[in-house]
Amino acid sequence: MDQNAFRKAADLDFWSSSVNPQVLGGGLTNTNFLVEDRGERFVVRIGEDIPFHGIMRFNETASARAAYFAGISPEIVHHAKGVLVMRFIEGKTLTGKDIQNSCNLARVLALLKKCHEEIPQYLQGPVLAFWPFQVCRGYLITAREGGTRWMDALPRFFDINAGLEKTVGMIKMVFAHNDLLAANFIDDGQRLWLLDWDYAGYNAALFDLANLSSNNEIGSKKEEWLLENYFEKPVNDQLRLRFEAMKCASLLRETLWSVVQEIHSTLNFDYAKYSEDNRNRFEANYSQFQKMESSRV
């Protein structure tokens, strides 16, 4: 247990009496605790800014608050420097297999549309953008400056990233979540909730859709359904190629995120294996993208 994080969570002025925070698993960029107080349960997220990941806690707080007012995320009841306290949601954390289920996928899509369209109505103050190709460029530079063991692969990744960005082309910006892991969705038995706004910011809707697919391996038939129902029109080859490019960007970004974590993280996690696993998935997807691209020439 991170004792500094524990003390920070326990000593908040927000509590009505002495509390005993219980560690919650899952946080790779923060430490999470469950706290009981006033007959209620709360989740406390402890984490400082992580500039090389683009994580700025003012942005997370603004996004989470707006997501609450849009009816997407739990209420934020307290925040301070490096601290976010929200109401606990009792429910089932989704898995990739849950999201692959057609009924659940439809519910997730509706929630994403709500995120993209309604959160901006409640945002207050400045918030960040999340352009995945710039994120990847930043990671590549950070990895190079940090003397990564991946040094020989960096030039190729720079080139691939630039090519994918060119394929995606012009986009319409929406307010996106940008980290659509299954574990960030909770089903309380009546509705879905979307959590964890560390990477939230303005981006292309296509990235959220691609990120959802790549993280949860929904398959080509459901990808077609996802695109058709999100954009409310038949899917053409151009959209398929742009979507495939965004899937590659999502997987490259996850790979490079882990490469940077190998250098900088102090958490007890096997980032080397995570990097390798995600690179393998990226390479497979990039090969598929190249086949699609060459078939259009």
C-alpha positions as CSV (number, residue, x, y, z in Angstrom):
1,M,0.0,0.0,0.0
2,D,1.2,3.5,-0.8
3,Q,1.2,5.0,2.8
4,N,1.4,8.6,1.6
5,A,-1.7,8.1,-0.5
6,F,-3.4,6.3,2.4
7,R,-2.7,9.2,4.7
8,K,-3.9,11.7,2.2
9,A,-7.2,9.8,1.7
10,A,-7.7,9.3,5.4
11,D,-7.0,12.9,6.5
12,L,-9.4,14.8,4.2
13,D,-11.4,17.6,5.9
14,F,-14.4,16.2,4.0
15,W,-14.8,13.3,6.4
16,S,-17.2,13.7,9.4
17,S,-15.1,11.3,11.6
18,S,-12.1,9.1,11.5
19,V,-12.1,6.8,8.5
20,N,-10.2,3.7,7.4
21,P,-9.6,3.8,3.6
22,Q,-9.6,0.4,1.9
23,V,-7.5,-0.1,-1.2
24,L,-9.3,-0.6,-4.5
25,G,-7.4,-2.3,-7.3
26,G,-7.1,-1.2,-10.9
27,G,-5.4,2.1,-10.8
28,L,-2.2,2.4,-12.9
29,T,-1.9,6.2,-12.8
30,N,-3.5,6.8,-9.4
31,T,-4.3,5.0,-6.1
32,N,-7.9,4.3,-5.3
33,F,-9.6,3.8,-2.0
34,L,-13.1,2.9,-0.8
35,V,-14.2,4.9,2.3
36,E,-17.3,4.6,4.4
37,D,-18.5,7.8,6.1
38,R,-21.9,9.2,7.2
39,G,-23.5,5.8,6.3
40,E,-22.4,6.2,2.7
41,R,-19.5,4.8,0.6
42,F,-17.2,6.9,-1.5
43,V,-14.3,6.3,-3.9
44,V,-11.2,8.4,-3.3
45,R,-8.7,8.8,-6.2
46,I,-5.2,10.0,-5.2
47,G,-2.9,11.1,-8.0
48,E,-0.8,14.0,-9.1
49,D,-0.3,15.4,-12.6
50,I,1.6,13.2,-15.0
51,P,2.5,15.6,-17.8
52,F,4.2,13.1,-20.1
53,H,1.0,11.1,-20.1
54,G,-1.1,14.2,-20.6
55,I,-2.8,13.6,-17.3
56,M,-3.6,16.9,-15.6
57,R,-5.9,16.6,-12.6
58,F,-7.7,19.9,-13.2
59,N,-8.9,18.4,-16.5
60,E,-9.9,15.1,-14.9
61,T,-11.9,17.0,-12.3
62,A,-13.7,19.3,-14.8
63,S,-14.5,16.3,-17.0
64,A,-15.8,14.1,-14.2
65,R,-18.0,16.9,-12.9
66,A,-19.4,17.6,-16.3
67,A,-19.9,13.9,-16.9
68,Y,-22.0,13.8,-13.6
69,F,-24.2,16.7,-14.7
70,A,-24.7,14.9,-18.1
71,G,-25.9,11.8,-16.2
72,I,-22.9,9.6,-17.2
73,S,-20.7,9.4,-14.2
74,P,-21.0,9.4,-10.4
75,E,-21.2,12.7,-8.4
76,I,-18.0,14.4,-7.4
77,V,-18.5,15.4,-3.8
78,H,-15.1,16.7,-3.0
79,H,-11.8,17.6,-4.7
80,A,-8.5,19.1,-3.7
81,K,-5.0,19.0,-5.1
82,G,-4.3,15.4,-6.2
83,V,-7.6,14.2,-4.7
84,L,-11.0,13.4,-6.2
85,V,-13.9,12.0,-4.1
86,M,-17.0,10.5,-5.8
87,R,-20.0,8.5,-4.7
88,F,-19.5,4.8,-4.9
89,I,-21.6,3.0,-7.5
90,E,-22.7,-0.5,-6.6
91,G,-22.7,-2.8,-9.6
92,K,-20.9,-5.1,-12.0
93,T,-17.7,-4.0,-13.6
94,L,-17.9,-4.9,-17.3
95,T,-15.5,-7.2,-19.1
96,G,-14.5,-7.4,-22.7
97,K,-16.9,-10.3,-23.2
98,D,-19.7,-8.2,-21.7
99,I,-19.1,-5.4,-24.3
100,Q,-19.0,-7.9,-27.1
101,N,-22.6,-8.8,-26.2
102,S,-24.8,-7.0,-28.8
103,C,-27.3,-5.7,-26.2
104,N,-24.5,-4.3,-24.0
105,L,-22.8,-2.8,-27.0
106,A,-25.9,-0.9,-27.9
107,R,-26.1,0.5,-24.4
108,V,-22.4,1.5,-24.5
109,L,-22.9,3.2,-27.8
110,A,-25.8,5.2,-26.5
111,L,-23.7,6.3,-23.5
112,L,-20.8,7.3,-25.8
113,K,-23.1,9.5,-27.9
114,K,-24.3,11.1,-24.7
115,C,-20.7,11.7,-23.7
116,H,-19.8,13.2,-27.0
117,E,-22.9,15.4,-27.4
118,E,-23.9,16.5,-23.9
119,I,-20.8,16.8,-21.7
120,P,-19.7,20.1,-23.4
121,Q,-22.9,21.7,-22.2
122,Y,-21.6,21.3,-18.6
123,L,-17.8,21.9,-18.9
124,Q,-16.5,24.8,-17.0
125,G,-13.1,26.4,-17.6
126,P,-10.3,25.1,-19.8
127,V,-10.0,21.4,-20.7
128,L,-7.5,19.5,-22.8
129,A,-7.6,18.0,-26.3
130,F,-6.5,14.4,-26.9
131,W,-5.2,14.0,-30.4
132,P,-3.9,10.4,-30.4
133,F,-1.2,11.1,-33.0
134,Q,0.3,14.0,-31.0
135,V,0.0,11.7,-27.9
136,C,2.1,9.1,-29.7
137,R,4.6,11.7,-30.9
138,G,5.0,12.9,-27.3
139,Y,5.5,9.3,-26.1
140,L,8.1,8.6,-28.8
141,I,10.1,11.7,-27.8
142,T,9.8,10.8,-24.1
143,A,10.9,7.2,-24.8
144,R,13.9,8.4,-26.9
145,E,15.0,10.9,-24.3
146,G,14.6,8.3,-21.5
147,G,16.9,5.8,-23.3
148,T,14.2,3.2,-23.9
149,R,15.1,-0.4,-24.8
150,W,12.9,0.1,-27.8
151,M,15.2,2.7,-29.4
152,D,15.7,0.8,-32.7
153,A,11.9,0.7,-33.2
154,L,11.3,4.4,-32.7
155,P,12.0,5.7,-36.2
156,R,9.5,3.2,-37.7
157,F,6.9,4.1,-35.2
158,F,7.3,7.9,-36.0
159,D,6.7,7.1,-39.7
160,I,3.7,4.8,-39.0
161,N,2.1,7.4,-36.7
162,A,2.5,10.1,-39.4
163,G,1.0,7.9,-42.1
164,L,-2.0,6.9,-39.9
165,E,-2.6,10.6,-39.1
166,K,-2.7,11.4,-42.8
167,T,-5.2,8.6,-43.5
168,V,-7.6,9.8,-40.8
169,G,-7.5,13.3,-42.2
170,M,-9.9,16.0,-41.2
171,I,-12.2,15.3,-38.2
172,K,-15.1,16.8,-36.3
173,M,-14.2,17.3,-32.7
174,V,-16.4,15.9,-29.9
175,F,-15.7,15.6,-26.2
176,A,-14.3,12.0,-25.9
177,H,-13.4,9.7,-23.0
178,N,-10.3,8.2,-24.8
179,D,-9.8,5.3,-22.4
180,L,-12.6,2.9,-23.1
181,L,-11.5,-0.2,-21.2
182,A,-14.3,-2.5,-20.2
183,A,-13.3,-1.9,-16.5
184,N,-14.3,1.8,-16.9
185,F,-18.0,0.7,-17.3
186,I,-20.2,-0.3,-14.4
187,D,-23.7,-1.8,-14.7
188,D,-25.8,-1.1,-11.6
189,G,-28.6,-3.3,-12.8
190,Q,-30.6,-0.5,-14.3
191,R,-28.1,1.6,-16.3
192,L,-24.4,1.9,-17.3
193,W,-22.0,4.4,-15.8
194,L,-18.7,5.5,-17.4
195,L,-15.8,6.2,-15.0
196,D,-12.2,7.4,-15.0
197,W,-11.7,10.7,-16.9
198,D,-7.9,10.9,-16.7
199,Y,-7.5,11.1,-20.5
200,A,-10.7,12.9,-21.4
201,G,-10.6,15.7,-23.9
202,Y,-11.7,16.9,-27.3
203,N,-10.9,14.4,-30.0
204,A,-12.5,12.6,-32.9
205,A,-15.5,10.4,-32.2
206,L,-13.8,7.9,-34.5
207,F,-11.0,7.4,-31.9
208,D,-13.5,6.5,-29.1
209,L,-15.2,4.0,-31.4
210,A,-11.8,2.5,-32.4
211,N,-10.5,2.5,-28.9
212,L,-13.7,0.7,-27.7
213,S,-13.2,-1.9,-30.4
214,S,-9.4,-2.4,-30.0
215,N,-9.7,-2.6,-26.2
216,N,-12.5,-5.1,-26.2
217,E,-12.0,-7.0,-29.4
218,I,-15.6,-6.7,-30.6
219,G,-15.0,-8.2,-34.1
220,S,-15.5,-6.9,-37.6
221,K,-19.3,-7.5,-37.8
222,K,-19.9,-5.5,-34.6
223,E,-17.5,-2.8,-35.8
224,E,-19.6,-2.4,-38.9
225,W,-22.7,-2.2,-36.7
226,L,-21.0,0.3,-34.4
227,L,-20.0,2.7,-37.2
228,E,-23.3,2.5,-39.0
229,N,-25.3,3.2,-35.9
230,Y,-23.1,5.9,-34.6
231,F,-22.9,7.9,-37.8
232,E,-26.4,6.9,-38.9
233,K,-25.5,6.1,-42.5
234,P,-24.1,3.1,-44.5
235,V,-20.4,2.4,-44.0
236,N,-18.2,3.0,-47.0
237,D,-14.6,1.9,-47.7
238,Q,-13.2,5.3,-46.8
239,L,-14.7,5.2,-43.3
240,R,-13.6,1.6,-42.8
241,L,-10.0,2.6,-43.6
242,R,-10.0,5.6,-41.4
243,F,-11.5,3.5,-38.6
244,E,-8.8,0.9,-39.1
245,A,-6.2,3.7,-38.9
246,M,-7.7,4.9,-35.6
247,K,-7.6,1.3,-34.3
248,C,-3.9,1.2,-35.1
249,A,-3.4,4.6,-33.4
250,S,-5.2,3.3,-30.3
251,L,-3.0,0.2,-30.1
252,L,0.2,2.1,-30.9
253,R,-0.7,4.6,-28.2
254,E,-1.3,1.8,-25.6
255,T,2.0,0.2,-26.6
256,L,3.9,3.5,-26.2
257,W,2.1,4.4,-23.0
258,S,3.6,1.2,-21.6
259,V,7.0,1.8,-23.1
260,V,7.1,5.1,-21.2
261,Q,5.8,3.5,-18.1
262,E,8.8,1.0,-18.3
263,I,11.0,4.0,-17.9
264,H,9.2,6.2,-15.4
265,S,6.6,4.2,-13.3
266,T,7.4,3.0,-9.8
267,L,4.3,0.8,-9.6
268,N,4.7,-2.9,-9.2
269,F,3.4,-4.0,-12.6
270,D,5.0,-6.0,-15.5
271,Y,5.1,-3.2,-18.0
272,A,7.6,-5.0,-20.2
273,K,5.1,-7.8,-20.8
274,Y,2.3,-5.3,-21.3
275,S,4.4,-3.5,-23.9
276,E,5.2,-6.7,-25.8
277,D,1.6,-7.9,-25.7
278,N,0.3,-4.6,-27.0
279,R,3.0,-4.3,-29.7
280,N,1.9,-7.8,-31.0
281,R,-1.7,-6.6,-31.2
282,F,-0.6,-3.4,-32.9
283,E,1.5,-5.2,-35.5
284,A,-1.4,-7.6,-36.3
285,N,-3.8,-4.7,-36.7
286,Y,-1.3,-2.6,-38.7
287,S,-0.8,-5.5,-41.1
288,Q,-4.6,-5.6,-41.6
289,F,-4.6,-1.8,-42.2
290,Q,-1.9,-2.1,-44.8
291,K,-3.9,-4.8,-46.7
292,M,-6.9,-2.6,-46.7
293,E,-4.9,0.4,-47.8
294,S,-3.2,-1.5,-50.7
295,S,-6.5,-2.9,-51.9
296,R,-7.7,0.6,-52.5
297,V,-4.8,1.6,-54.8
